[in-house]
Amino acid sequence: MKVRLTITESNCRSGYFKAGEEFIVEDLCPPLCHELWNVIYPYVFALQNGAALDYGCKKDFQFDAKCPDGGRVCIHGEVVK
């Protein structure tokens, strides 16, 4: 399965990301910094293999996460159907 990653907010110290940027993950790591990728990789891997994740009070095929550097970058991931 493909997973779409969308940057929803960005105050990246290095200026790597802009809000609204999208990446499609099929089998290779997208051009994300290592810190952010390490946070979201388990979710991406689970979604690619058919798992539904806890999302609020339900299970769904999406997630939201923040950069470990004080939440400077927020990202949304979802299965592309």
SULVEN-V843651 format. One line per field, one symbol per residue. burial: + if it has 9 or more other ideal C-beta (glycine too) atoms within 8 Angstrom, else -. Layout:
# SULVEN-V843651
burial->???
This chain:
# SULVEN-V843651
burial->-++++++--+-+----+---+-+++----+-+--+++-+++-++-+++----+--------++++++----++++++++--
